[in-house]
Amino acid sequence: MAKVKKFELEDPVPILDDEDAETLAAIDEGVRDAEAGRTVPSEEVRKLLPKWISASSTRKER
């Protein structure tokens, strides 16, 4: 099994030039939410994921 590298927020990976402004803004929003404690525990995400997947796969085209 591959060794998992520790994720370091204090020493982030450099951002590549191919990320667009919208993607970078979404990442920044996610970081701010996490720092503010607006997160969902992984156990809860595992329970919700099947609902999210089925809801997105049944959306009607507009």
C-alpha positions, -999 to 999 in steps of 0.1 A, spaced: 0 0 0 13 35 -9 23 57 20 -1 87 24 17 121 23 6 145 51 -14 174 37 2 207 48 -19 239 46 11 259 57 32 246 28 8 244 -1 16 229 -35 23 256 -61 -7 264 -82 -3 257 -119 -11 283 -145 -38 262 -161 -64 268 -133 -90 294 -143 -102 322 -120 -135 305 -113 -118 273 -101 -94 293 -79 -123 313 -64 -141 280 -56 -110 266 -39 -105 298 -19 -142 297 -8 -137 261 3 -106 270 23 -124 299 40 -154 276 48 -130 250 64 -112 276 84 -146 289 97 -156 253 107 -182 250 80 -174 213 73 -192 180 71 -176 150 89 -165 122 65 -189 97 80 -218 121 71 -205 126 36 -204 88 31 -241 87 40 -250 116 18 -230 108 -12 -254 82 -27 -282 108 -25 -260 135 -41 -250 111 -69 -286 100 -77 -299 135 -75 -273 148 -100 -277 118 -124 -315 124 -126 -314 161 -134 -333 171 -165 -315 189 -193 -326 225 -198 
